[in-house]
Amino acid sequence: MQKNLQPIVKNLVLIGGGHSHAIVLKMFGMKSLPGVRLTLITATSDTAYSGMLPGHIAGFYNHDECYIDLQSLANFAQAELYVDTVVGLDLKNNKVLCANRPAVDFDVLSIDIGSTPATLSVTGAATYAITAKPVAQLLKHWDKLVETITKNPQESITIAIVGGGAGGVELALSMRARLHRILAKMQQSSPNLAIHLFQRDTELMPKYHQSVRHQIKQILIEKGIKLHLGETVCNVAPKNLIPNSSLQTARVNREVFEVKCESGLMVECNKIFWVTQASAPEWLKTSGLKTDKQGFILVEDTLQSQTHPHIFAAGDIATMVNHPRPKAGVFAVRQGKPLFENLQRILLSKSLKPYKPQKEYLSLIGTGDKRAIATKGNFTLPPHKLLWCWKDWIDRRFMKRFSNLPQKEPKNRSSADYNNLC
């Protein structure tokens, strides 16, 4: 009989490789629990750090600098990694249903899958628009667009971005900065590029203080980004080139779409990026967990589901009932440690600790030119290079937590495996 094998007592399953779960895995690697099998189910083997994504699009960071290697992190945590898509939950039998593998049993479950832009309510958006998430798909389209413009800088390109929150604004500024550098290098004039930003509210970034909104609006105007405020996009459709088309200089084989608003405004473009209000996947809305109107899991101060206390949620996919906060990466990062502590406590049958997120938080918003705006509450500092350096230092420090990790093999075995070895 082989000795020193720890039989499995509990199965802890993590769905999603979001910021909170990255921290949980790192902390389990530093403080594991005997008898607990840890499993991570995620659609991709790496995950983008949202704080550096605009900088990556702007060309300031390469892939490795802003992506967390989930395989390496799982090895450090001695966790099993299943790269698969979750399609549902069987809450009666405590199973996670996957697209390509057998169901995964759990005793305790945690969900941190982020959110996706809501597109289904707009005709044609799900078919023709490029959503900001999943990030891998966004970057695939973006890299292809950059390659096309690099090879054909003389041709005109028009980009539409739907959604005027912080994500849409940073995307517009980052894309504009990257493409302008390419065109300048090729000695092409900027009129070859047009970026349109659509926002259904009359203000950009409505959840931020007026001082930030004013500065952001002025920056966008100065950069030549065309703003369509108070415009609700209602239809997206492909359009054939015609002689009078405003995009008639485009190549015949380049895609041309028409973005139509409820006001009657119509804009032709070559690419549409969708960065609207966040939503939850359909499988979660029908899982049986209690959710809010958008489908996000309602959780208590302990980050436990209101209806299923053995299920936890964090990051964008969770809504704290007593402390609702914006869907921002800063909260996902801050939830990592309390989530880890409560997961360990429930596995050890200990009482859980409540977590209360801060009401005001620092936002460092990049402007695409290695400057950033700093804002917290009603206090705002205008764009400056030093603020970008501060943001860059914070982001690189966060990513450093997940680099050069000691690699270990998963040590946990199933009870069946343990018995077979005896």
C-alpha positions as a LaTeX table, in Angstrom:
\begin{tabular}{lrrr}
\hline
Residue & $x$ (\AA) & $y$ (\AA) & $z$ (\AA) \\
\hline
Met1 & 0.00 & 0.00 & 0.00 \\
Gln2 & 1.27 & 3.43 & $-0.97$ \\
Lys3 & 1.31 & 5.74 & 2.03 \\
Asn4 & 0.98 & 9.47 & 2.66 \\
Leu5 & $-1.89$ & 9.92 & 0.22 \\
Gln6 & $-4.56$ & 12.34 & 1.40 \\
Pro7 & $-8.09$ & 11.11 & 0.59 \\
Ile8 & $-10.41$ & 13.70 & $-0.89$ \\
Val9 & $-12.98$ & 15.00 & 1.54 \\
Lys10 & $-14.30$ & 18.04 & $-0.36$ \\
Asn11 & $-14.38$ & 19.20 & $-3.98$ \\
Leu12 & $-13.95$ & 22.93 & $-4.50$ \\
Val13 & $-14.65$ & 24.03 & $-8.07$ \\
Leu14 & $-13.92$ & 27.48 & $-9.49$ \\
Ile15 & $-15.72$ & 28.54 & $-12.67$ \\
Gly16 & $-13.87$ & 31.27 & $-14.54$ \\
Gly17 & $-10.38$ & 32.73 & $-14.42$ \\
Gly18 & $-11.34$ & 36.26 & $-13.42$ \\
His19 & $-9.31$ & 38.55 & $-11.19$ \\
Ser20 & $-10.83$ & 37.27 & $-7.93$ \\
His21 & $-10.15$ & 33.64 & $-8.83$ \\
Ala22 & $-6.59$ & 34.43 & $-9.91$ \\
Ile23 & $-5.96$ & 35.76 & $-6.42$ \\
Val24 & $-7.76$ & 32.77 & $-4.84$ \\
Leu25 & $-5.54$ & 30.36 & $-6.75$ \\
Lys26 & $-2.40$ & 32.25 & $-5.78$ \\
Met27 & $-3.42$ & 32.15 & $-2.11$ \\
Phe28 & $-4.33$ & 28.44 & $-2.24$ \\
Gly29 & $-0.85$ & 27.83 & $-3.64$ \\
Met30 & 0.55 & 29.55 & $-0.57$ \\
Lys31 & $-1.88$ & 27.94 & 1.88 \\
Ser32 & $-3.49$ & 24.73 & 0.68 \\
Leu33 & $-6.08$ & 22.65 & 2.53 \\
Pro34 & $-5.43$ & 18.91 & 2.99 \\
Gly35 & $-8.21$ & 16.73 & 1.62 \\
Val36 & $-9.59$ & 19.38 & $-0.73$ \\
Arg37 & $-9.46$ & 18.88 & $-4.47$ \\
Leu38 & $-9.31$ & 22.24 & $-6.24$ \\
Thr39 & $-10.52$ & 22.45 & $-9.84$ \\
Leu40 & $-10.60$ & 25.43 & $-12.20$ \\
Ile41 & $-12.92$ & 25.37 & $-15.22$ \\
Thr42 & $-12.25$ & 28.13 & $-17.72$ \\
Ala43 & $-12.82$ & 28.71 & $-21.42$ \\
Thr44 & $-9.20$ & 29.79 & $-21.98$ \\
Ser45 & $-5.84$ & 28.86 & $-20.47$ \\
Asp46 & $-4.94$ & 32.49 & $-19.86$ \\
Thr47 & $-6.85$ & 35.60 & $-18.86$ \\
Ala48 & $-6.35$ & 39.27 & $-19.63$ \\
Tyr49 & $-5.86$ & 41.77 & $-16.83$ \\
Ser50 & $-8.48$ & 44.43 & $-17.53$ \\
Gly51 & $-6.33$ & 47.26 & $-16.16$ \\
Met52 & $-3.74$ & 46.76 & $-18.93$ \\
Leu53 & $-6.03$ & 45.82 & $-21.80$ \\
Pro54 & $-6.46$ & 49.39 & $-23.16$ \\
Gly55 & $-2.68$ & 49.79 & $-23.03$ \\
His56 & $-2.30$ & 46.51 & $-24.93$ \\
Ile57 & $-4.68$ & 47.74 & $-27.65$ \\
Ala58 & $-2.74$ & 51.01 & $-27.79$ \\
Gly59 & 0.46 & 49.00 & $-28.31$ \\
Phe60 & 2.13 & 49.74 & $-24.96$ \\
Tyr61 & 2.07 & 46.16 & $-23.63$ \\
Asn62 & 2.65 & 42.84 & $-25.34$ \\
His63 & 0.52 & 39.75 & $-24.69$ \\
Asp64 & 2.67 & 38.25 & $-21.93$ \\
Glu65 & 2.81 & 41.51 & $-19.99$ \\
Cys66 & $-0.95$ & 41.76 & $-19.55$ \\
Tyr67 & $-2.10$ & 38.12 & $-19.47$ \\
Ile68 & $-2.21$ & 35.78 & $-16.47$ \\
Asp69 & $-1.12$ & 32.23 & $-17.31$ \\
Leu70 & $-3.88$ & 30.16 & $-15.70$ \\
Gln71 & $-2.10$ & 26.85 & $-16.34$ \\
Ser72 & 0.95 & 28.03 & $-14.44$ \\
Leu73 & $-1.25$ & 29.47 & $-11.69$ \\
Ala74 & $-3.25$ & 26.24 & $-11.42$ \\
Asn75 & $-0.05$ & 24.22 & $-11.14$ \\
Phe76 & 1.16 & 26.47 & $-8.35$ \\
Ala77 & $-2.17$ & 25.99 & $-6.53$ \\
Gln78 & $-1.98$ & 22.23 & $-7.21$ \\
Ala79 & $-5.33$ & 22.51 & $-8.94$ \\
Glu80 & $-6.80$ & 20.62 & $-11.87$ \\
Leu81 & $-7.39$ & 22.86 & $-14.90$ \\
Tyr82 & $-10.21$ & 22.03 & $-17.32$ \\
Val83 & $-10.24$ & 24.26 & $-20.40$ \\
Asp84 & $-13.90$ & 24.07 & $-21.36$ \\
Thr85 & $-17.07$ & 26.12 & $-21.63$ \\
Val86 & $-19.63$ & 25.85 & $-18.83$ \\
Val87 & $-23.17$ & 25.48 & $-20.20$ \\
Gly88 & $-25.19$ & 25.00 & $-17.03$ \\
Leu89 & $-25.48$ & 23.94 & $-13.40$ \\
Asp90 & $-27.24$ & 20.93 & $-11.91$ \\
Leu91 & $-27.91$ & 22.34 & $-8.45$ \\
Lys92 & $-29.89$ & 19.29 & $-7.37$ \\
Asn93 & $-26.85$ & 17.03 & $-7.74$ \\
Asn94 & $-24.13$ & 19.68 & $-7.32$ \\
Lys95 & $-22.65$ & 19.33 & $-10.80$ \\
Val96 & $-21.14$ & 21.78 & $-13.28$ \\
Leu97 & $-22.24$ & 20.99 & $-16.84$ \\
Cys98 & $-19.60$ & 21.51 & $-19.52$ \\
Ala99 & $-19.74$ & 21.59 & $-23.30$ \\
Asn100 & $-17.04$ & 18.99 & $-24.03$ \\
Arg101 & $-16.40$ & 16.92 & $-20.90$ \\
Pro102 & $-18.39$ & 15.02 & $-18.29$ \\
Ala103 & $-20.09$ & 16.98 & $-15.52$ \\
Val104 & $-17.83$ & 18.08 & $-12.66$ \\
Asp105 & $-18.95$ & 17.36 & $-9.09$ \\
Phe106 & $-18.61$ & 20.00 & $-6.41$ \\
Asp107 & $-19.20$ & 20.44 & $-2.70$ \\
Val108 & $-18.37$ & 24.14 & $-2.79$ \\
Leu109 & $-18.56$ & 26.23 & $-5.94$ \\
Ser110 & $-17.28$ & 29.71 & $-6.79$ \\
Ile111 & $-18.15$ & 31.67 & $-9.94$ \\
Asp112 & $-16.02$ & 34.49 & $-11.37$ \\
Ile113 & $-16.70$ & 34.63 & $-15.11$ \\
Gly114 & $-16.92$ & 38.39 & $-15.60$ \\
Ser115 & $-19.66$ & 39.80 & $-17.82$ \\
Thr116 & $-20.41$ & 40.31 & $-21.49$ \\
Pro117 & $-21.89$ & 43.33 & $-23.31$ \\
Ala118 & $-25.64$ & 43.11 & $-23.89$ \\
Thr119 & $-26.28$ & 42.82 & $-27.64$ \\
Leu120 & $-29.30$ & 40.61 & $-28.11$ \\
Ser121 & $-31.83$ & 43.46 & $-27.88$ \\
Val122 & $-30.34$ & 45.25 & $-30.91$ \\
Thr123 & $-31.07$ & 43.73 & $-34.31$ \\
Gly124 & $-27.91$ & 42.59 & $-36.05$ \\
Ala125 & $-25.54$ & 43.40 & $-33.20$ \\
Ala126 & $-24.89$ & 39.80 & $-32.17$ \\
Thr127 & $-24.09$ & 38.92 & $-35.80$ \\
Tyr128 & $-22.09$ & 41.89 & $-37.04$ \\
Ala129 & $-20.64$ & 43.66 & $-33.98$ \\
Ile130 & $-17.44$ & 42.68 & $-32.16$ \\
Thr131 & $-18.10$ & 42.50 & $-28.43$ \\
Ala132 & $-15.54$ & 43.65 & $-25.89$ \\
Lys133 & $-15.75$ & 40.22 & $-24.27$ \\
Pro134 & $-14.58$ & 37.56 & $-24.65$ \\
Val135 & $-11.32$ & 39.47 & $-24.81$ \\
Ala136 & $-9.58$ & 36.86 & $-26.98$ \\
Gln137 & $-12.16$ & 37.37 & $-29.71$ \\
Leu138 & $-11.89$ & 41.16 & $-29.45$ \\
Leu139 & $-8.10$ & 41.03 & $-29.80$ \\
Lys140 & $-8.30$ & 38.60 & $-32.72$ \\
His141 & $-10.38$ & 41.12 & $-34.68$ \\
Trp142 & $-8.26$ & 44.05 & $-33.51$ \\
Asp143 & $-4.97$ & 42.41 & $-34.50$ \\
Lys144 & $-6.39$ & 41.60 & $-37.92$ \\
Leu145 & $-7.54$ & 45.22 & $-38.34$ \\
Val146 & $-4.12$ & 46.54 & $-37.34$ \\
Glu147 & $-2.46$ & 44.20 & $-39.84$ \\
Thr148 & $-4.84$ & 45.29 & $-42.62$ \\
Ile149 & $-4.23$ & 49.00 & $-42.00$ \\
Thr150 & $-0.46$ & 48.46 & $-41.76$ \\
Lys151 & $-0.47$ & 46.78 & $-45.17$ \\
Asn152 & $-2.92$ & 49.25 & $-46.75$ \\
Pro153 & $-2.40$ & 52.62 & $-44.99$ \\
Gln154 & $-3.68$ & 54.59 & $-47.96$ \\
Glu155 & $-7.20$ & 53.21 & $-47.63$ \\
Ser156 & $-9.88$ & 54.81 & $-45.49$ \\
Ile157 & $-11.21$ & 53.08 & $-42.38$ \\
Thr158 & $-14.20$ & 53.98 & $-40.22$ \\
Ile159 & $-14.73$ & 52.42 & $-36.81$ \\
Ala160 & $-17.90$ & 52.54 & $-34.71$ \\
Ile161 & $-17.81$ & 51.99 & $-30.96$ \\
Val162 & $-21.17$ & 51.52 & $-29.25$ \\
Gly163 & $-21.12$ & 52.33 & $-25.54$ \\
Gly164 & $-19.88$ & 55.49 & $-23.88$ \\
Gly165 & $-18.92$ & 54.16 & $-20.47$ \\
Ala166 & $-15.33$ & 53.99 & $-19.25$ \\
Gly167 & $-14.69$ & 50.86 & $-21.33$ \\
Gly168 & $-15.93$ & 52.41 & $-24.57$ \\
Val169 & $-14.06$ & 55.65 & $-23.98$ \\
Glu170 & $-10.74$ & 53.93 & $-23.24$ \\
Leu171 & $-11.22$ & 51.63 & $-26.23$ \\
Ala172 & $-11.82$ & 54.61 & $-28.54$ \\
Leu173 & $-8.78$ & 56.50 & $-27.28$ \\
Ser174 & $-6.52$ & 53.43 & $-27.38$ \\
Met175 & $-7.58$ & 52.43 & $-30.89$ \\
Arg176 & $-7.20$ & 55.97 & $-32.16$ \\
Ala177 & $-3.69$ & 56.26 & $-30.66$ \\
Arg178 & $-2.47$ & 52.96 & $-32.13$ \\
Leu179 & $-3.86$ & 53.58 & $-35.61$ \\
His180 & $-2.64$ & 57.19 & $-35.75$ \\
Arg181 & 0.89 & 56.01 & $-34.95$ \\
Ile182 & 0.70 & 53.46 & $-37.76$ \\
Leu183 & $-0.57$ & 56.04 & $-40.26$ \\
Ala184 & 2.03 & 58.60 & $-39.17$ \\
Lys185 & 4.80 & 56.05 & $-39.62$ \\
Met186 & 3.51 & 55.36 & $-43.12$ \\
Gln187 & 3.28 & 59.13 & $-43.74$ \\
Gln188 & $-0.45$ & 58.90 & $-44.26$ \\
Ser189 & $-2.80$ & 61.67 & $-43.15$ \\
Ser190 & $-5.27$ & 61.11 & $-40.32$ \\
Pro191 & $-8.40$ & 61.76 & $-42.49$ \\
Asn192 & $-7.97$ & 58.11 & $-43.57$ \\
Leu193 & $-9.25$ & 57.21 & $-40.10$ \\
Ala194 & $-12.62$ & 58.04 & $-38.53$ \\
Ile195 & $-13.90$ & 56.81 & $-35.16$ \\
His196 & $-17.54$ & 57.24 & $-34.09$ \\
Leu197 & $-18.59$ & 56.76 & $-30.46$ \\
Phe198 & $-22.30$ & 56.15 & $-29.77$ \\
Gln199 & $-23.78$ & 56.70 & $-26.32$ \\
Arg200 & $-27.48$ & 56.46 & $-25.53$ \\
Asp201 & $-27.14$ & 58.76 & $-22.51$ \\
Thr202 & $-26.60$ & 62.45 & $-23.07$ \\
Glu203 & $-23.40$ & 62.21 & $-21.01$ \\
Leu204 & $-20.35$ & 60.02 & $-21.37$ \\
Met205 & $-19.41$ & 57.83 & $-18.40$ \\
Pro206 & $-22.61$ & 58.72 & $-16.49$ \\
Lys207 & $-21.50$ & 56.89 & $-13.33$ \\
Tyr208 & $-18.50$ & 59.19 & $-12.91$ \\
His209 & $-18.29$ & 62.70 & $-11.46$ \\
Gln210 & $-19.09$ & 65.63 & $-13.74$ \\
Ser211 & $-15.47$ & 66.83 & $-13.65$ \\
Val212 & $-14.30$ & 63.56 & $-15.22$ \\
Arg213 & $-17.06$ & 63.54 & $-17.82$ \\
His214 & $-16.20$ & 67.08 & $-18.90$ \\
Gln215 & $-12.48$ & 66.32 & $-19.30$ \\
Ile216 & $-13.09$ & 63.08 & $-21.17$ \\
Lys217 & $-15.48$ & 64.77 & $-23.58$ \\
Gln218 & $-12.97$ & 67.51 & $-24.35$ \\
Ile219 & $-10.18$ & 64.97 & $-24.93$ \\
Leu220 & $-12.31$ & 62.92 & $-27.32$ \\
Ile221 & $-13.26$ & 66.03 & $-29.29$ \\
Glu222 & $-9.62$ & 67.18 & $-29.43$ \\
Lys223 & $-8.59$ & 63.74 & $-30.71$ \\
Gly224 & $-11.15$ & 64.00 & $-33.52$ \\
Ile225 & $-13.40$ & 61.20 & $-32.28$ \\
Lys226 & $-16.96$ & 61.86 & $-33.47$ \\
Leu227 & $-19.42$ & 61.75 & $-30.56$ \\
His228 & $-23.07$ & 60.76 & $-30.93$ \\
Leu229 & $-24.55$ & 61.44 & $-27.49$ \\
Gly230 & $-28.17$ & 60.69 & $-26.68$ \\
Glu231 & $-28.24$ & 58.28 & $-29.61$ \\
Thr232 & $-29.61$ & 54.76 & $-29.09$ \\
Val233 & $-28.42$ & 52.25 & $-31.67$ \\
Cys234 & $-31.36$ & 50.12 & $-32.81$ \\
Asn235 & $-30.05$ & 48.27 & $-35.86$ \\
Val236 & $-26.78$ & 47.02 & $-37.33$ \\
Ala237 & $-26.72$ & 45.65 & $-40.86$ \\
Pro238 & $-24.27$ & 45.02 & $-43.72$ \\
Lys239 & $-24.35$ & 47.52 & $-46.57$ \\
Asn240 & $-23.25$ & 47.17 & $-50.17$ \\
Leu241 & $-21.05$ & 49.92 & $-51.56$ \\
Ile242 & $-22.87$ & 52.37 & $-53.79$ \\
Pro243 & $-21.47$ & 55.31 & $-55.82$ \\
Asn244 & $-22.61$ & 57.94 & $-53.33$ \\
Ser245 & $-21.35$ & 56.05 & $-50.30$ \\
Ser246 & $-19.23$ & 58.05 & $-47.88$ \\
Leu247 & $-16.92$ & 55.03 & $-47.82$ \\
Gln248 & $-16.62$ & 54.67 & $-51.58$ \\
Thr249 & $-12.80$ & 54.82 & $-51.33$ \\
Ala250 & $-12.78$ & 51.58 & $-49.37$ \\
Arg251 & $-11.77$ & 48.39 & $-51.10$ \\
Val252 & $-14.60$ & 46.38 & $-52.63$ \\
Asn253 & $-13.77$ & 43.39 & $-50.43$ \\
Arg254 & $-13.75$ & 45.39 & $-47.21$ \\
Glu255 & $-16.80$ & 45.00 & $-44.99$ \\
Val256 & $-19.18$ & 47.92 & $-44.81$ \\
Phe257 & $-21.94$ & 48.16 & $-42.22$ \\
Glu258 & $-24.64$ & 50.64 & $-41.40$ \\
Val259 & $-25.30$ & 51.64 & $-37.79$ \\
Lys260 & $-28.82$ & 53.01 & $-37.39$ \\
Cys261 & $-30.09$ & 54.95 & $-34.35$ \\
Glu262 & $-33.64$ & 55.48 & $-33.11$ \\
Ser263 & $-33.36$ & 59.17 & $-34.06$ \\
Gly264 & $-32.85$ & 58.21 & $-37.69$ \\
Leu265 & $-29.11$ & 58.85 & $-37.66$ \\
Met266 & $-27.23$ & 56.41 & $-39.89$ \\
Val267 & $-23.46$ & 55.97 & $-40.01$ \\
Glu268 & $-21.49$ & 53.70 & $-42.34$ \\
Cys269 & $-18.45$ & 51.95 & $-40.93$ \\
Asn270 & $-16.06$ & 49.07 & $-41.52$ \\
Lys271 & $-15.88$ & 47.68 & $-37.97$ \\
Ile272 & $-18.30$ & 47.87 & $-35.03$ \\
Phe273 & $-17.09$ & 47.32 & $-31.47$ \\
Trp274 & $-19.75$ & 46.77 & $-28.80$ \\
Val275 & $-19.02$ & 47.96 & $-25.26$ \\
Thr276 & $-22.49$ & 48.44 & $-23.80$ \\
Gln277 & $-24.05$ & 47.68 & $-20.44$ \\
Ala278 & $-22.84$ & 44.39 & $-18.98$ \\
Ser279 & $-24.99$ & 41.26 & $-18.90$ \\
Ala280 & $-24.76$ & 37.66 & $-17.71$ \\
Pro281 & $-24.72$ & 34.48 & $-19.85$ \\
Glu282 & $-28.02$ & 32.75 & $-20.47$ \\
Trp283 & $-27.04$ & 29.53 & $-18.67$ \\
Leu284 & $-26.59$ & 31.45 & $-15.44$ \\
Lys285 & $-29.98$ & 33.13 & $-15.73$ \\
Thr286 & $-31.64$ & 29.71 & $-15.89$ \\
Ser287 & $-29.39$ & 27.98 & $-13.34$ \\
Gly288 & $-31.73$ & 28.32 & $-10.36$ \\
Leu289 & $-29.48$ & 30.75 & $-8.52$ \\
Lys290 & $-31.17$ & 33.97 & $-7.44$ \\
Thr291 & $-30.11$ & 36.81 & $-9.72$ \\
Asp292 & $-30.89$ & 40.46 & $-10.34$ \\
Lys293 & $-32.72$ & 41.70 & $-13.45$ \\
Gln294 & $-29.54$ & 41.55 & $-15.53$ \\
Gly295 & $-28.86$ & 37.96 & $-14.51$ \\
Phe296 & $-26.02$ & 38.64 & $-12.07$ \\
Ile297 & $-25.80$ & 36.41 & $-9.00$ \\
Leu298 & $-27.12$ & 38.07 & $-5.85$ \\
Val299 & $-24.66$ & 37.52 & $-2.99$ \\
Glu300 & $-24.56$ & 38.35 & 0.70 \\
Asp301 & $-21.71$ & 40.18 & 2.44 \\
Thr302 & $-19.89$ & 36.82 & 2.69 \\
Leu303 & $-20.00$ & 36.54 & $-1.14$ \\
Gln304 & $-22.35$ & 33.56 & $-0.81$ \\
Ser305 & $-25.37$ & 33.14 & $-3.06$ \\
Gln306 & $-28.61$ & 34.30 & $-1.41$ \\
Thr307 & $-30.28$ & 31.00 & $-2.19$ \\
His308 & $-27.39$ & 28.49 & $-2.21$ \\
Pro309 & $-24.88$ & 29.15 & 0.60 \\
His310 & $-22.38$ & 26.59 & $-0.74$ \\
Ile311 & $-22.05$ & 28.65 & $-3.91$ \\
Phe312 & $-20.01$ & 31.87 & $-4.03$ \\
Ala313 & $-19.60$ & 34.56 & $-6.67$ \\
Ala314 & $-17.28$ & 37.51 & $-7.15$ \\
Gly315 & $-16.27$ & 40.09 & $-9.73$ \\
Asp316 & $-18.61$ & 41.44 & $-12.39$ \\
Ile317 & $-20.87$ & 38.37 & $-12.31$ \\
Ala318 & $-21.85$ & 39.08 & $-8.69$ \\
Thr319 & $-24.09$ & 41.77 & $-7.24$ \\
Met320 & $-23.65$ & 42.41 & $-3.52$ \\
Val321 & $-27.17$ & 42.89 & $-2.17$ \\
Asn322 & $-26.18$ & 45.23 & 0.66 \\
His323 & $-23.34$ & 47.00 & $-1.16$ \\
Pro324 & $-24.07$ & 47.38 & $-4.89$ \\
Arg325 & $-21.06$ & 48.71 & $-6.78$ \\
Pro326 & $-20.18$ & 49.42 & $-10.44$ \\
Lys327 & $-18.88$ & 46.55 & $-12.56$ \\
Ala328 & $-15.21$ & 47.53 & $-12.26$ \\
Gly329 & $-12.03$ & 45.48 & $-12.03$ \\
Val330 & $-10.96$ & 47.19 & $-8.82$ \\
Phe331 & $-13.76$ & 45.46 & $-6.92$ \\
Ala332 & $-12.93$ & 42.04 & $-8.37$ \\
Val333 & $-9.33$ & 42.47 & $-7.22$ \\
Arg334 & $-10.39$ & 43.56 & $-3.73$ \\
Gln335 & $-12.79$ & 40.60 & $-3.40$ \\
Gly336 & $-10.04$ & 38.07 & $-4.04$ \\
Lys337 & $-8.71$ & 37.81 & $-0.49$ \\
Pro338 & $-12.08$ & 37.75 & 1.37 \\
Leu339 & $-13.34$ & 35.18 & $-1.14$ \\
Phe340 & $-10.32$ & 32.96 & $-0.47$ \\
Glu341 & $-10.74$ & 33.29 & 3.28 \\
Asn342 & $-14.44$ & 32.42 & 3.19 \\
Leu343 & $-13.89$ & 29.49 & 0.84 \\
Gln344 & $-11.36$ & 28.09 & 3.29 \\
Arg345 & $-13.63$ & 28.78 & 6.24 \\
Ile346 & $-16.65$ & 27.02 & 4.73 \\
Leu347 & $-14.49$ & 24.01 & 3.82 \\
Leu348 & $-13.29$ & 23.90 & 7.43 \\
Ser349 & $-16.87$ & 24.32 & 8.75 \\
Lys350 & $-16.02$ & 27.66 & 10.34 \\
Ser351 & $-18.18$ & 30.77 & 10.48 \\
Leu352 & $-17.73$ & 33.14 & 7.55 \\
Lys353 & $-16.63$ & 36.78 & 7.65 \\
Pro354 & $-18.56$ & 39.62 & 6.01 \\
Tyr355 & $-16.85$ & 41.85 & 3.48 \\
Lys356 & $-17.75$ & 45.49 & 2.83 \\
Pro357 & $-16.29$ & 47.11 & $-0.29$ \\
Gln358 & $-15.17$ & 50.73 & $-0.21$ \\
Lys359 & $-17.67$ & 53.29 & $-1.52$ \\
Glu360 & $-15.13$ & 55.53 & $-3.20$ \\
Tyr361 & $-12.26$ & 54.14 & $-5.22$ \\
Leu362 & $-9.42$ & 55.46 & $-7.30$ \\
Ser363 & $-9.80$ & 55.29 & $-11.08$ \\
Leu364 & $-6.84$ & 55.87 & $-13.37$ \\
Ile365 & $-8.21$ & 56.28 & $-16.89$ \\
Gly366 & $-5.71$ & 56.07 & $-19.73$ \\
Thr367 & $-6.08$ & 58.54 & $-22.59$ \\
Gly368 & $-4.18$ & 56.49 & $-25.19$ \\
Asp369 & $-1.09$ & 58.70 & $-25.22$ \\
Lys370 & 0.73 & 57.46 & $-22.09$ \\
Arg371 & $-1.17$ & 59.93 & $-19.95$ \\
Ala372 & $-3.95$ & 59.21 & $-17.49$ \\
Ile373 & $-6.72$ & 60.94 & $-15.56$ \\
Ala374 & $-6.98$ & 60.24 & $-11.83$ \\
Thr375 & $-10.36$ & 60.45 & $-10.12$ \\
Lys376 & $-11.81$ & 59.46 & $-6.76$ \\
Gly377 & $-15.23$ & 60.66 & $-5.65$ \\
Asn378 & $-15.51$ & 64.30 & $-6.70$ \\
Phe379 & $-11.72$ & 64.77 & $-6.87$ \\
Thr380 & $-10.16$ & 64.68 & $-10.34$ \\
Leu381 & $-6.69$ & 65.33 & $-11.73$ \\
Pro382 & $-6.32$ & 66.15 & $-15.45$ \\
Pro383 & $-4.32$ & 63.94 & $-17.86$ \\
His384 & $-0.64$ & 63.74 & $-17.06$ \\
Lys385 & 2.32 & 61.49 & $-17.87$ \\
Leu386 & 3.11 & 61.01 & $-14.18$ \\
Leu387 & $-0.40$ & 59.63 & $-13.61$ \\
Trp388 & 0.19 & 57.15 & $-16.42$ \\
Cys389 & 3.48 & 56.12 & $-14.78$ \\
Trp390 & 1.60 & 55.61 & $-11.52$ \\
Lys391 & $-1.04$ & 53.49 & $-13.27$ \\
Asp392 & 1.64 & 51.51 & $-15.09$ \\
Trp393 & 3.45 & 50.84 & $-11.80$ \\
Ile394 & 0.23 & 49.65 & $-10.09$ \\
Asp395 & $-0.68$ & 47.37 & $-13.00$ \\
Arg396 & 2.79 & 45.85 & $-13.33$ \\
Arg397 & 2.95 & 45.28 & $-9.57$ \\
Phe398 & $-0.36$ & 43.40 & $-9.73$ \\
Met399 & 0.80 & 41.23 & $-12.63$ \\
Lys400 & 4.10 & 40.47 & $-10.91$ \\
Arg401 & 2.13 & 38.52 & $-8.28$ \\
Phe402 & 1.44 & 35.84 & $-10.91$ \\
Ser403 & 4.84 & 35.55 & $-12.56$ \\
Asn404 & 7.71 & 33.12 & $-11.86$ \\
Leu405 & 5.55 & 30.87 & $-9.69$ \\
Pro406 & 7.04 & 27.57 & $-8.45$ \\
Gln407 & 5.46 & 24.76 & $-10.47$ \\
Lys408 & 3.87 & 21.82 & $-8.65$ \\
Glu409 & 1.87 & 18.84 & $-9.79$ \\
Pro410 & $-1.74$ & 18.57 & $-8.57$ \\
Lys411 & $-1.47$ & 16.56 & $-5.35$ \\
Asn412 & $-5.14$ & 15.77 & $-4.79$ \\
Arg413 & $-6.62$ & 12.51 & $-5.99$ \\
Ser414 & $-10.20$ & 11.33 & $-5.99$ \\
Ser415 & $-11.35$ & 8.93 & $-3.30$ \\
Ala416 & $-11.61$ & 6.25 & $-5.97$ \\
Asp417 & $-8.02$ & 6.83 & $-7.05$ \\
Tyr418 & $-6.92$ & 6.66 & $-3.43$ \\
Asn419 & $-8.71$ & 3.37 & $-2.85$ \\
Asn420 & $-7.22$ & 1.86 & $-6.04$ \\
Leu421 & $-3.75$ & 2.56 & $-4.74$ \\
Cys422 & $-4.32$ & 0.69 & $-1.48$ \\
\hline
\end{tabular}
